[in-house]
């Protein structure tokens, strides 16, 4: 496969990743709504630790667990912001 | 659905996202190898603009295009780093 072939593969993966990120964002927003009605805290460090632990356990690379912590730390922070944006 | 149900959904989505991110990282590393043998530049702003344009075009929310630019800006930077890490 040449660069153009790999890029086609990346573009297809990105469409799937985009769809899943939006599904995840939708779920996070639904949790945000429930938390709002129950006056629960938006930031829950224990839940975030569980998310990281699940990712690290299932990760077989080539991304390292450190990479995933970086990516998801950023992702979770954006989705947490989304919970308060409505 | 209560918070626990939505979290189960998020956990399942994260397993899929993890798999796709690693597939994407693998493809980026293959491109990195080809670039190394052809002495091509690792950083290509035009290609990154294309990636953002594709994402924005396909995005129907709830993440905004600005969110996606943030998420992918970070993601691409980690994957670019991966291309030079071997």
Backbone of each chain as nested JSON, in Angstrom:
{
  "chains": [
    {"id": "A", "residues": [
      {"number": 1, "name": "UNK", "atoms": {"N": [0.837, -1.215, 0.0], "CA": [0.0, 0.0, 0.0], "C": [0.868, 1.259, 0.0]}},
      {"number": 2, "name": "UNK", "atoms": {"N": [0.494, 2.229, -0.812], "CA": [1.253, 3.481, -0.821], "C": [0.562, 4.524, 0.081]}},
      {"number": 3, "name": "UNK", "atoms": {"N": [1.145, 5.724, 0.147], "CA": [0.615, 6.746, 1.053], "C": [-0.862, 7.044, 0.748]}},
      {"number": 4, "name": "UNK", "atoms": {"N": [-1.204, 7.125, -0.536], "CA": [-2.596, 7.445, -0.906], "C": [-3.556, 6.369, -0.393]}},
      {"number": 5, "name": "UNK", "atoms": {"N": [-3.145, 5.096, -0.458], "CA": [-3.99, 3.998, 0.039], "C": [-4.192, 4.102, 1.555]}},
      {"number": 6, "name": "UNK", "atoms": {"N": [-3.097, 4.337, 2.272], "CA": [-3.197, 4.455, 3.733], "C": [-4.066, 5.658, 4.116]}},
      {"number": 7, "name": "UNK", "atoms": {"N": [-3.959, 6.714, 3.325], "CA": [-4.78, 7.897, 3.636], "C": [-6.26, 7.638, 3.406]}},
      {"number": 8, "name": "UNK", "atoms": {"N": [-6.558, 6.839, 2.377], "CA": [-7.959, 6.464, 2.159], "C": [-8.468, 5.684, 3.362]}},
      {"number": 9, "name": "UNK", "atoms": {"N": [-7.613, 4.794, 3.868], "CA": [-7.984, 4.007, 5.051], "C": [-8.222, 4.936, 6.253]}},
      {"number": 10, "name": "UNK", "atoms": {"N": [-7.303, 5.908, 6.44], "CA": [-7.447, 6.858, 7.562], "C": [-8.737, 7.655, 7.41]}},
      {"number": 11, "name": "UNK", "atoms": {"N": [-9.035, 8.103, 6.19], "CA": [-10.261, 8.897, 5.982], "C": [-11.506, 8.084, 6.34]}},
      {"number": 12, "name": "UNK", "atoms": {"N": [-11.502, 6.787, 5.97], "CA": [-12.642, 5.925, 6.3], "C": [-12.733, 5.731, 7.818]}},
      {"number": 13, "name": "UNK", "atoms": {"N": [-11.574, 5.51, 8.459], "CA": [-11.564, 5.364, 9.925], "C": [-12.073, 6.628, 10.597]}},
      {"number": 14, "name": "UNK", "atoms": {"N": [-11.667, 7.782, 10.066], "CA": [-12.091, 9.054, 10.676], "C": [-13.604, 9.238, 10.631]}},
      {"number": 15, "name": "UNK", "atoms": {"N": [-14.228, 8.757, 9.552], "CA": [-15.69, 8.862, 9.478], "C": [-16.342, 8.029, 10.58]}},
      {"number": 16, "name": "UNK", "atoms": {"N": [-15.778, 6.855, 10.82], "CA": [-16.307, 5.995, 11.888], "C": [-16.022, 6.596, 13.264]}},
      {"number": 17, "name": "UNK", "atoms": {"N": [-14.804, 7.094, 13.436], "CA": [-14.423, 7.704, 14.725], "C": [-15.328, 8.908, 15.007]}},
      {"number": 18, "name": "UNK", "atoms": {"N": [-15.571, 9.713, 13.975], "CA": [-16.446, 10.883, 14.12], "C": [-17.833, 10.469, 14.611]}},
      {"number": 19, "name": "UNK", "atoms": {"N": [-18.388, 9.436, 13.988], "CA": [-19.721, 8.956, 14.372], "C": [-19.73, 8.5, 15.832]}},
      {"number": 20, "name": "UNK", "atoms": {"N": [-18.708, 7.751, 16.227], "CA": [-18.65, 7.234, 17.603], "C": [-18.419, 8.357, 18.611]}},
      {"number": 21, "name": "UNK", "atoms": {"N": [-17.589, 9.33, 18.248], "CA": [-17.359, 10.471, 19.153], "C": [-18.654, 11.23, 19.383]}},
      {"number": 22, "name": "UNK", "atoms": {"N": [-19.437, 11.411, 18.317], "CA": [-20.718, 12.109, 18.484], "C": [-21.713, 11.28, 19.297]}},
      {"number": 23, "name": "UNK", "atoms": {"N": [-21.687, 9.964, 19.117], "CA": [-22.554, 9.103, 19.942], "C": [-22.141, 9.203, 21.408]}},
      {"number": 24, "name": "UNK", "atoms": {"N": [-20.828, 9.23, 21.631], "CA": [-20.313, 9.346, 23.002], "C": [-20.703, 10.699, 23.601]}},
      {"number": 25, "name": "UNK", "atoms": {"N": [-20.608, 11.74, 22.786], "CA": [-20.968, 13.084, 23.249], "C": [-22.458, 13.135, 23.594]}},
      {"number": 26, "name": "UNK", "atoms": {"N": [-23.278, 12.496, 22.771], "CA": [-24.715, 12.452, 23.044], "C": [-24.981, 11.779, 24.394]}},
      {"number": 27, "name": "UNK", "atoms": {"N": [-24.326, 10.635, 24.631], "CA": [-24.499, 9.922, 25.904], "C": [-24.034, 10.794, 27.075]}},
      {"number": 28, "name": "UNK", "atoms": {"N": [-22.907, 11.478, 26.898], "CA": [-22.401, 12.358, 27.963], "C": [-23.402, 13.477, 28.257]}},
      {"number": 29, "name": "UNK", "atoms": {"N": [-24.035, 13.998, 27.201], "CA": [-25.028, 15.064, 27.397], "C": [-26.256, 14.544, 28.144]}},
      {"number": 30, "name": "UNK", "atoms": {"N": [-26.67, 13.308, 27.831], "CA": [-27.809, 12.719, 28.545], "C": [-27.473, 12.565, 30.029]}},
      {"number": 31, "name": "UNK", "atoms": {"N": [-26.233, 12.131, 30.314], "CA": [-25.802, 12.029, 31.715], "C": [-25.812, 13.416, 32.354]}},
      {"number": 32, "name": "UNK", "atoms": {"N": [-25.368, 14.402, 31.595], "CA": [-25.371, 15.782, 32.088], "C": [-26.763, 16.244, 32.49]}},
      {"number": 33, "name": "UNK", "atoms": {"N": [-27.765, 15.878, 31.655], "CA": [-29.153, 16.274, 31.957], "C": [-29.629, 15.614, 33.253]}},
      {"number": 34, "name": "UNK", "atoms": {"N": [-29.319, 14.314, 33.405], "CA": [-29.732, 13.597, 34.618], "C": [-29.054, 14.226, 35.84]}},
      {"number": 35, "name": "UNK", "atoms": {"N": [-27.763, 14.511, 35.692], "CA": [-27.026, 15.12, 36.809], "C": [-27.612, 16.481, 37.185]}},
      {"number": 36, "name": "UNK", "atoms": {"N": [-28.08, 17.197, 36.171], "CA": [-28.638, 18.529, 36.429], "C": [-29.918, 18.405, 37.271]}},
      {"number": 37, "name": "UNK", "atoms": {"N": [-30.777, 17.452, 36.9], "CA": [-32.036, 17.302, 37.65], "C": [-31.787, 16.74, 39.051]}},
      {"number": 38, "name": "UNK", "atoms": {"N": [-30.699, 15.956, 39.212], "CA": [-30.43, 15.381, 40.54], "C": [-29.382, 16.191, 41.303]}},
      {"number": 39, "name": "UNK", "atoms": {"N": [-28.959, 17.304, 40.715], "CA": [-27.93, 18.173, 41.312], "C": [-26.643, 17.411, 41.658]}},
      {"number": 40, "name": "UNK", "atoms": {"N": [-26.283, 16.431, 40.804], "CA": [-25.042, 15.678, 41.029], "C": [-23.859, 16.433, 40.417]}},
      {"number": 41, "name": "UNK", "atoms": {"N": [-22.662, 16.137, 40.896], "CA": [-21.45, 16.813, 40.414], "C": [-21.142, 16.402, 38.982]}},
      {"number": 42, "name": "UNK", "atoms": {"N": [-20.749, 17.368, 38.151], "CA": [-20.373, 17.064, 36.759], "C": [-19.025, 16.347, 36.723]}},
      {"number": 43, "name": "UNK", "atoms": {"N": [-18.118, 16.778, 37.59], "CA": [-16.772, 16.192, 37.592], "C": [-16.7, 15.072, 38.627]}},
      {"number": 44, "name": "UNK", "atoms": {"N": [-16.426, 13.848, 38.149], "CA": [-16.316, 12.698, 39.054], "C": [-15.016, 11.958, 38.778]}},
      {"number": 45, "name": "UNK", "atoms": {"N": [-13.985, 12.264, 39.55], "CA": [-12.662, 11.677, 39.291], "C": [-12.663, 10.143, 39.309]}},
      {"number": 46, "name": "UNK", "atoms": {"N": [-13.495, 9.522, 40.146], "CA": [-13.532, 8.051, 40.185], "C": [-14.0, 7.464, 38.855]}},
      {"number": 47, "name": "UNK", "atoms": {"N": [-15.017, 8.085, 38.281], "CA": [-15.526, 7.617, 36.99], "C": [-14.436, 7.758, 35.917]}},
      {"number": 48, "name": "UNK", "atoms": {"N": [-13.702, 8.862, 35.969], "CA": [-12.646, 9.054, 34.965], "C": [-11.527, 8.013, 35.131]}},
      {"number": 49, "name": "UNK", "atoms": {"N": [-11.231, 7.673, 36.38], "CA": [-10.216, 6.637, 36.608], "C": [-10.679, 5.302, 36.032]}},
      {"number": 50, "name": "UNK", "atoms": {"N": [-11.967, 5.007, 36.175], "CA": [-12.521, 3.766, 35.611], "C": [-12.384, 3.757, 34.094]}},
      {"number": 51, "name": "UNK", "atoms": {"N": [-12.693, 4.897, 33.46], "CA": [-12.573, 4.992, 31.999], "C": [-11.136, 4.706, 31.559]}},
      {"number": 52, "name": "UNK", "atoms": {"N": [-10.171, 5.339, 32.228], "CA": [-8.759, 5.114, 31.872], "C": [-8.363, 3.655, 32.1]}},
      {"number": 53, "name": "UNK", "atoms": {"N": [-8.8, 3.077, 33.226], "CA": [-8.443, 1.681, 33.547], "C": [-8.989, 0.74, 32.47]}},
      {"number": 54, "name": "UNK", "atoms": {"N": [-10.24, 0.96, 32.048], "CA": [-10.837, 0.127, 30.992], "C": [-10.051, 0.238, 29.693]}},
      {"number": 55, "name": "UNK", "atoms": {"N": [-9.662, 1.46, 29.345], "CA": [-8.916, 1.671, 28.102], "C": [-7.553, 0.976, 28.169]}},
      {"number": 56, "name": "UNK", "atoms": {"N": [-6.856, 1.167, 29.274], "CA": [-5.509, 0.596, 29.402], "C": [-5.559, -0.929, 29.347]}},
      {"number": 57, "name": "UNK", "atoms": {"N": [-6.609, -1.495, 29.969], "CA": [-6.755, -2.957, 30.017], "C": [-6.977, -3.518, 28.607]}},
      {"number": 58, "name": "UNK", "atoms": {"N": [-7.731, -2.794, 27.787], "CA": [-8.093, -3.299, 26.454], "C": [-7.073, -2.9, 25.389]}},
      {"number": 59, "name": "UNK", "atoms": {"N": [-6.111, -2.076, 25.741], "CA": [-5.196, -1.531, 24.728], "C": [-4.098, -2.516, 24.314]}},
      {"number": 60, "name": "UNK", "atoms": {"N": [-3.99, -2.752, 23.018], "CA": [-2.908, -3.594, 22.506], "C": [-1.994, -2.818, 21.562]}},
      {"number": 61, "name": "UNK", "atoms": {"N": [-2.078, -1.484, 21.567], "CA": [-1.195, -0.677, 20.756], "C": [-1.596, -0.587, 19.296]}},
      {"number": 62, "name": "UNK", "atoms": {"N": [-0.865, 0.133, 18.474], "CA": [0.433, 0.761, 18.761], "C": [0.377, 2.001, 19.674]}},
      {"number": 63, "name": "UNK", "atoms": {"N": [-0.78, 2.567, 19.94], "CA": [-0.822, 3.679, 20.898], "C": [-0.445, 3.121, 22.27]}},
      {"number": 64, "name": "UNK", "atoms": {"N": [0.347, 3.86, 23.007], "CA": [0.707, 3.438, 24.364], "C": [-0.417, 3.87, 25.324]}},
      {"number": 65, "name": "UNK", "atoms": {"N": [-0.393, 3.3, 26.525], "CA": [-1.371, 3.733, 27.535], "C": [-1.19, 5.217, 27.852]}},
      {"number": 66, "name": "UNK", "atoms": {"N": [0.036, 5.681, 27.795], "CA": [0.292, 7.106, 28.003], "C": [-0.382, 7.948, 26.906]}},
      {"number": 67, "name": "UNK", "atoms": {"N": [-0.257, 7.507, 25.652], "CA": [-0.942, 8.212, 24.544], "C": [-2.438, 8.282, 24.816]}},
      {"number": 68, "name": "UNK", "atoms": {"N": [-3.009, 7.143, 25.232], "CA": [-4.455, 7.081, 25.452], "C": [-4.887, 7.994, 26.593]}},
      {"number": 69, "name": "UNK", "atoms": {"N": [-4.055, 8.053, 27.625], "CA": [-4.371, 8.947, 28.738], "C": [-4.388, 10.394, 28.251]}},
      {"number": 70, "name": "UNK", "atoms": {"N": [-3.434, 10.723, 27.388], "CA": [-3.392, 12.071, 26.81], "C": [-4.649, 12.341, 25.975]}},
      {"number": 71, "name": "UNK", "atoms": {"N": [-4.948, 11.412, 25.056], "CA": [-6.075, 11.59, 24.137], "C": [-7.379, 11.682, 24.92]}},
      {"number": 72, "name": "UNK", "atoms": {"N": [-7.583, 10.744, 25.821], "CA": [-8.856, 10.697, 26.548], "C": [-8.974, 11.794, 27.599]}},
      {"number": 73, "name": "UNK", "atoms": {"N": [-7.851, 12.193, 28.18], "CA": [-7.911, 13.293, 29.143], "C": [-8.497, 14.524, 28.463]}},
      {"number": 74, "name": "UNK", "atoms": {"N": [-8.024, 14.767, 27.24], "CA": [-8.485, 15.901, 26.451], "C": [-9.942, 15.721, 26.013]}},
      {"number": 75, "name": "UNK", "atoms": {"N": [-10.247, 14.51, 25.554], "CA": [-11.595, 14.187, 25.065], "C": [-12.63, 14.339, 26.181]}},
      {"number": 76, "name": "UNK", "atoms": {"N": [-12.319, 13.794, 27.337], "CA": [-13.258, 13.845, 28.471], "C": [-13.479, 15.29, 28.9]}},
      {"number": 77, "name": "UNK", "atoms": {"N": [-12.423, 16.075, 28.847], "CA": [-12.557, 17.476, 29.254], "C": [-13.497, 18.23, 28.293]}},
      {"number": 78, "name": "UNK", "atoms": {"N": [-13.414, 17.932, 26.991], "CA": [-14.313, 18.56, 26.013], "C": [-15.748, 18.079, 26.23]}},
      {"number": 79, "name": "UNK", "atoms": {"N": [-15.909, 16.81, 26.536], "CA": [-17.274, 16.267, 26.723], "C": [-17.871, 16.765, 28.048]}},
      {"number": 80, "name": "UNK", "atoms": {"N": [-17.034, 16.974, 29.033], "CA": [-17.511, 17.529, 30.301], "C": [-18.009, 18.965, 30.073]}},
      {"number": 81, "name": "UNK", "atoms": {"N": [-17.275, 19.688, 29.275], "CA": [-17.672, 21.051, 28.911], "C": [-19.028, 21.05, 28.206]}},
      {"number": 82, "name": "UNK", "atoms": {"N": [-19.227, 20.04, 27.347], "CA": [-20.475, 19.893, 26.592], "C": [-21.667, 19.7, 27.538]}},
      {"number": 83, "name": "UNK", "atoms": {"N": [-21.424, 19.034, 28.665], "CA": [-22.504, 18.775, 29.642], "C": [-23.047, 20.058, 30.259]}},
      {"number": 84, "name": "UNK", "atoms": {"N": [-22.24, 21.092, 30.232], "CA": [-22.665, 22.335, 30.87], "C": [-22.997, 23.409, 29.839]}},
      {"number": 85, "name": "UNK", "atoms": {"N": [-22.898, 23.038, 28.545], "CA": [-22.998, 24.058, 27.499], "C": [-24.431, 24.391, 27.094]}},
      {"number": 86, "name": "UNK", "atoms": {"N": [-25.372, 23.448, 27.329], "CA": [-26.748, 23.669, 26.872], "C": [-27.389, 24.902, 27.54]}}
    ]},
    {"id": "B", "residues": [
      {"number": 1, "name": "UNK", "atoms": {"N": [-33.4, 5.641, 30.408], "CA": [-32.053, 5.175, 30.774], "C": [-31.495, 6.01, 31.939]}},
      {"number": 2, "name": "UNK", "atoms": {"N": [-30.902, 5.342, 32.919], "CA": [-30.283, 6.086, 34.02], "C": [-28.775, 6.254, 33.761]}},
      {"number": 3, "name": "UNK", "atoms": {"N": [-28.088, 6.887, 34.707], "CA": [-26.655, 7.164, 34.498], "C": [-25.871, 5.876, 34.244]}},
      {"number": 4, "name": "UNK", "atoms": {"N": [-26.192, 4.814, 34.995], "CA": [-25.466, 3.543, 34.838], "C": [-25.631, 2.982, 33.428]}},
      {"number": 5, "name": "UNK", "atoms": {"N": [-26.844, 3.094, 32.88], "CA": [-27.089, 2.613, 31.508], "C": [-26.264, 3.412, 30.486]}},
      {"number": 6, "name": "UNK", "atoms": {"N": [-26.282, 4.733, 30.632], "CA": [-25.526, 5.583, 29.697], "C": [-24.032, 5.295, 29.812]}},
      {"number": 7, "name": "UNK", "atoms": {"N": [-23.582, 5.009, 31.042], "CA": [-22.149, 4.706, 31.214], "C": [-21.774, 3.383, 30.563]}},
      {"number": 8, "name": "UNK", "atoms": {"N": [-22.682, 2.422, 30.616], "CA": [-22.429, 1.144, 29.925], "C": [-22.285, 1.409, 28.425]}},
      {"number": 9, "name": "UNK", "atoms": {"N": [-23.149, 2.288, 27.914], "CA": [-23.086, 2.629, 26.496], "C": [-21.753, 3.313, 26.174]}},
      {"number": 10, "name": "UNK", "atoms": {"N": [-21.348, 4.253, 27.037], "CA": [-20.068, 4.946, 26.83], "C": [-18.905, 3.955, 26.874]}},
      {"number": 11, "name": "UNK", "atoms": {"N": [-18.933, 3.017, 27.819], "CA": [-17.848, 2.029, 27.925], "C": [-17.751, 1.189, 26.653]}},
      {"number": 12, "name": "UNK", "atoms": {"N": [-18.905, 0.812, 26.103], "CA": [-18.909, 0.026, 24.868], "C": [-18.376, 0.871, 23.705]}},
      {"number": 13, "name": "UNK", "atoms": {"N": [-18.807, 2.138, 23.634], "CA": [-18.309, 3.037, 22.578], "C": [-16.796, 3.212, 22.703]}},
      {"number": 14, "name": "UNK", "atoms": {"N": [-16.306, 3.336, 23.944], "CA": [-14.87, 3.553, 24.145], "C": [-14.039, 2.366, 23.65]}},
      {"number": 15, "name": "UNK", "atoms": {"N": [-14.587, 1.157, 23.794], "CA": [-13.854, -0.014, 23.281], "C": [-13.738, 0.062, 21.752]}},
      {"number": 16, "name": "UNK", "atoms": {"N": [-14.806, 0.515, 21.11], "CA": [-14.767, 0.654, 19.645], "C": [-13.841, 1.797, 19.23]}},
      {"number": 17, "name": "UNK", "atoms": {"N": [-13.955, 2.913, 19.946], "CA": [-13.103, 4.077, 19.636], "C": [-11.634, 3.695, 19.808]}},
      {"number": 18, "name": "UNK", "atoms": {"N": [-11.337, 2.973, 20.88], "CA": [-9.962, 2.52, 21.141], "C": [-9.421, 1.702, 19.966]}},
      {"number": 19, "name": "UNK", "atoms": {"N": [-10.254, 0.766, 19.494], "CA": [-9.831, -0.098, 18.386], "C": [-9.555, 0.738, 17.131]}},
      {"number": 20, "name": "UNK", "atoms": {"N": [-10.434, 1.692, 16.842], "CA": [-10.282, 2.523, 15.646], "C": [-9.082, 3.465, 15.769]}},
      {"number": 21, "name": "UNK", "atoms": {"N": [-8.861, 3.996, 16.974], "CA": [-7.703, 4.884, 17.171], "C": [-6.41, 4.105, 16.936]}},
      {"number": 22, "name": "UNK", "atoms": {"N": [-6.357, 2.864, 17.414], "CA": [-5.158, 2.061, 17.193], "C": [-4.994, 1.694, 15.717]}},
      {"number": 23, "name": "UNK", "atoms": {"N": [-6.108, 1.447, 15.034], "CA": [-6.02, 1.181, 13.586], "C": [-5.496, 2.417, 12.856]}},
      {"number": 24, "name": "UNK", "atoms": {"N": [-5.997, 3.571, 13.301], "CA": [-5.553, 4.834, 12.699], "C": [-4.071, 5.064, 12.976]}},
      {"number": 25, "name": "UNK", "atoms": {"N": [-3.651, 4.756, 14.193], "CA": [-2.242, 4.927, 14.568], "C": [-1.358, 3.996, 13.738]}},
      {"number": 26, "name": "UNK", "atoms": {"N": [-1.84, 2.773, 13.525], "CA": [-1.089, 1.817, 12.704], "C": [-0.905, 2.363, 11.279]}},
      {"number": 27, "name": "UNK", "atoms": {"N": [-1.991, 2.89, 10.713], "CA": [-1.923, 3.451, 9.36], "C": [-0.963, 4.64, 9.32]}},
      {"number": 28, "name": "UNK", "atoms": {"N": [-1.023, 5.481, 10.359], "CA": [-0.119, 6.641, 10.407], "C": [1.339, 6.186, 10.476]}},
      {"number": 29, "name": "UNK", "atoms": {"N": [1.586, 5.103, 11.223], "CA": [2.955, 4.594, 11.325], "C": [3.438, 4.03, 9.989]}},
      {"number": 30, "name": "UNK", "atoms": {"N": [2.546, 3.382, 9.263], "CA": [2.916, 2.866, 7.933], "C": [3.273, 4.025, 6.996]}},
      {"number": 31, "name": "UNK", "atoms": {"N": [2.495, 5.102, 7.072], "CA": [2.808, 6.29, 6.272], "C": [4.167, 6.853, 6.709]}},
      {"number": 32, "name": "UNK", "atoms": {"N": [4.395, 6.838, 8.006], "CA": [5.687, 7.316, 8.539], "C": [6.863, 6.544, 7.962]}},
      {"number": 33, "name": "UNK", "atoms": {"N": [6.679, 5.218, 7.857], "CA": [7.762, 4.367, 7.308], "C": [8.027, 4.723, 5.853]}},
      {"number": 34, "name": "UNK", "atoms": {"N": [6.926, 4.896, 5.075], "CA": [7.087, 5.236, 3.653], "C": [7.776, 6.6, 3.533]}},
      {"number": 35, "name": "UNK", "atoms": {"N": [7.351, 7.55, 4.371], "CA": [7.957, 8.883, 4.323], "C": [9.44, 8.833, 4.665]}},
      {"number": 36, "name": "UNK", "atoms": {"N": [9.798, 7.923, 5.57], "CA": [11.19, 7.81, 5.984], "C": [12.053, 7.339, 4.817]}},
      {"number": 37, "name": "UNK", "atoms": {"N": [11.549, 6.331, 4.097], "CA": [12.337, 5.797, 2.978], "C": [12.376, 6.785, 1.809]}},
      {"number": 38, "name": "UNK", "atoms": {"N": [11.351, 7.627, 1.695], "CA": [11.336, 8.581, 0.578], "C": [11.793, 9.973, 1.019]}},
      {"number": 39, "name": "UNK", "atoms": {"N": [12.213, 10.073, 2.298], "CA": [12.666, 11.357, 2.872], "C": [11.632, 12.478, 2.715]}},
      {"number": 40, "name": "UNK", "atoms": {"N": [10.352, 12.109, 2.819], "CA": [9.28, 13.118, 2.735], "C": [9.062, 13.75, 4.113]}},
      {"number": 41, "name": "UNK", "atoms": {"N": [8.474, 14.933, 4.123], "CA": [8.225, 15.655, 5.372], "C": [7.135, 14.95, 6.194]}},
      {"number": 42, "name": "UNK", "atoms": {"N": [7.339, 14.849, 7.509], "CA": [6.348, 14.24, 8.399], "C": [5.144, 15.178, 8.549]}},
      {"number": 43, "name": "UNK", "atoms": {"N": [5.424, 16.467, 8.651], "CA": [4.35, 17.442, 8.855], "C": [3.88, 17.995, 7.518]}},
      {"number": 44, "name": "UNK", "atoms": {"N": [2.598, 17.763, 7.203], "CA": [2.045, 18.254, 5.931], "C": [0.761, 19.013, 6.201]}},
      {"number": 45, "name": "UNK", "atoms": {"N": [0.845, 20.326, 6.319], "CA": [-0.336, 21.122, 6.684], "C": [-1.509, 20.946, 5.718]}},
      {"number": 46, "name": "UNK", "atoms": {"N": [-1.245, 20.731, 4.431], "CA": [-2.343, 20.551, 3.473], "C": [-3.151, 19.294, 3.782]}},
      {"number": 47, "name": "UNK", "atoms": {"N": [-2.448, 18.237, 4.114], "CA": [-3.133, 16.975, 4.45], "C": [-3.989, 17.19, 5.71]}},
      {"number": 48, "name": "UNK", "atoms": {"N": [-3.466, 17.918, 6.67], "CA": [-4.225, 18.148, 7.906], "C": [-5.472, 18.981, 7.633]}},
      {"number": 49, "name": "UNK", "atoms": {"N": [-5.342, 19.948, 6.734], "CA": [-6.509, 20.751, 6.366], "C": [-7.588, 19.874, 5.728]}},
      {"number": 50, "name": "UNK", "atoms": {"N": [-7.149, 18.924, 4.884], "CA": [-8.1, 17.994, 4.255], "C": [-8.819, 17.16, 5.312]}},
      {"number": 51, "name": "UNK", "atoms": {"N": [-8.059, 16.683, 6.304], "CA": [-8.669, 15.87, 7.377], "C": [-9.738, 16.685, 8.102]}},
      {"number": 52, "name": "UNK", "atoms": {"N": [-9.418, 17.906, 8.466], "CA": [-10.392, 18.761, 9.164], "C": [-11.611, 19.035, 8.283]}},
      {"number": 53, "name": "UNK", "atoms": {"N": [-11.375, 19.329, 7.001], "CA": [-12.486, 19.626, 6.086], "C": [-13.425, 18.427, 5.969]}},
      {"number": 54, "name": "UNK", "atoms": {"N": [-12.853, 17.205, 5.86], "CA": [-13.679, 15.988, 5.776], "C": [-14.522, 15.813, 7.033]}},
      {"number": 55, "name": "UNK", "atoms": {"N": [-13.897, 16.053, 8.191], "CA": [-14.619, 15.894, 9.459], "C": [-15.757, 16.901, 9.564]}},
      {"number": 56, "name": "UNK", "atoms": {"N": [-15.454, 18.147, 9.243], "CA": [-16.463, 19.202, 9.379], "C": [-17.649, 18.942, 8.456]}},
      {"number": 57, "name": "UNK", "atoms": {"N": [-17.333, 18.455, 7.258], "CA": [-18.371, 18.188, 6.268], "C": [-19.319, 17.083, 6.749]}},
      {"number": 58, "name": "UNK", "atoms": {"N": [-18.759, 16.069, 7.403], "CA": [-19.568, 14.911, 7.823], "C": [-20.187, 15.097, 9.202]}},
      {"number": 59, "name": "UNK", "atoms": {"N": [-19.835, 16.162, 9.893], "CA": [-20.265, 16.317, 11.287], "C": [-21.722, 16.791, 11.412]}},
      {"number": 60, "name": "UNK", "atoms": {"N": [-22.497, 16.029, 12.176], "CA": [-23.876, 16.438, 12.465], "C": [-24.096, 16.669, 13.953]}},
      {"number": 61, "name": "UNK", "atoms": {"N": [-23.012, 16.774, 14.741], "CA": [-23.134, 17.063, 16.157], "C": [-23.531, 15.851, 16.98]}},
      {"number": 62, "name": "UNK", "atoms": {"N": [-23.643, 15.995, 18.306], "CA": [-23.637, 17.261, 19.049], "C": [-22.273, 17.934, 19.199]}},
      {"number": 63, "name": "UNK", "atoms": {"N": [-21.18, 17.26, 18.861], "CA": [-19.891, 17.961, 18.9], "C": [-19.899, 19.033, 17.813]}},
      {"number": 64, "name": "UNK", "atoms": {"N": [-19.374, 20.2, 18.128], "CA": [-19.287, 21.258, 17.133], "C": [-18.024, 21.05, 16.283]}},
      {"number": 65, "name": "UNK", "atoms": {"N": [-17.963, 21.73, 15.149], "CA": [-16.743, 21.662, 14.335], "C": [-15.539, 22.18, 15.127]}},
      {"number": 66, "name": "UNK", "atoms": {"N": [-15.784, 23.145, 15.986], "CA": [-14.699, 23.653, 16.834], "C": [-14.201, 22.554, 17.795]}},
      {"number": 67, "name": "UNK", "atoms": {"N": [-15.141, 21.81, 18.405], "CA": [-14.752, 20.677, 19.27], "C": [-13.878, 19.696, 18.486]}},
      {"number": 68, "name": "UNK", "atoms": {"N": [-14.331, 19.381, 17.263], "CA": [-13.615, 18.39, 16.451], "C": [-12.22, 18.875, 16.076]}},
      {"number": 69, "name": "UNK", "atoms": {"N": [-12.115, 20.161, 15.797], "CA": [-10.797, 20.714, 15.492], "C": [-9.879, 20.576, 16.699]}},
      {"number": 70, "name": "UNK", "atoms": {"N": [-10.428, 20.817, 17.892], "CA": [-9.649, 20.652, 19.124], "C": [-9.223, 19.187, 19.294]}},
      {"number": 71, "name": "UNK", "atoms": {"N": [-10.208, 18.285, 19.183], "CA": [-9.943, 16.862, 19.419], "C": [-8.926, 16.34, 18.404]}},
      {"number": 72, "name": "UNK", "atoms": {"N": [-9.167, 16.63, 17.133], "CA": [-8.301, 16.085, 16.085], "C": [-6.945, 16.782, 16.022]}},
      {"number": 73, "name": "UNK", "atoms": {"N": [-6.903, 18.046, 16.377], "CA": [-5.614, 18.739, 16.425], "C": [-4.678, 18.01, 17.37]}},
      {"number": 74, "name": "UNK", "atoms": {"N": [-5.217, 17.642, 18.527], "CA": [-4.459, 16.933, 19.552], "C": [-4.114, 15.513, 19.102]}},
      {"number": 75, "name": "UNK", "atoms": {"N": [-5.116, 14.846, 18.527], "CA": [-4.955, 13.467, 18.057], "C": [-3.881, 13.364, 16.97]}},
      {"number": 76, "name": "UNK", "atoms": {"N": [-3.943, 14.263, 16.018], "CA": [-2.992, 14.239, 14.905], "C": [-1.577, 14.516, 15.412]}},
      {"number": 77, "name": "UNK", "atoms": {"N": [-1.486, 15.394, 16.399], "CA": [-0.167, 15.718, 16.933], "C": [0.44, 14.49, 17.63]}},
      {"number": 78, "name": "UNK", "atoms": {"N": [-0.388, 13.705, 18.339], "CA": [0.105, 12.481, 18.983], "C": [0.49, 11.447, 17.924]}},
      {"number": 79, "name": "UNK", "atoms": {"N": [-0.293, 11.344, 16.873], "CA": [-0.003, 10.355, 15.824], "C": [1.233, 10.769, 15.011]}},
      {"number": 80, "name": "UNK", "atoms": {"N": [1.431, 12.061, 14.85], "CA": [2.627, 12.53, 14.143], "C": [3.879, 12.171, 14.968]}},
      {"number": 81, "name": "UNK", "atoms": {"N": [3.749, 12.334, 16.281], "CA": [4.839, 11.981, 17.185], "C": [5.156, 10.486, 17.082]}},
      {"number": 82, "name": "UNK", "atoms": {"N": [4.101, 9.679, 16.94], "CA": [4.23, 8.219, 16.801], "C": [5.043, 7.856, 15.547]}},
      {"number": 83, "name": "UNK", "atoms": {"N": [4.89, 8.679, 14.5], "CA": [5.608, 8.408, 13.236], "C": [7.121, 8.524, 13.396]}},
      {"number": 84, "name": "UNK", "atoms": {"N": [7.551, 9.253, 14.417], "CA": [8.987, 9.457, 14.59], "C": [9.518, 8.702, 15.798]}},
      {"number": 85, "name": "UNK", "atoms": {"N": [8.646, 7.92, 16.464], "CA": [9.028, 7.315, 17.749], "C": [9.748, 5.984, 17.594]}},
      {"number": 86, "name": "UNK", "atoms": {"N": [9.544, 5.303, 16.433], "CA": [10.143, 3.959, 16.314], "C": [11.67, 4.018, 16.415]}}
    ]}
  ]
}
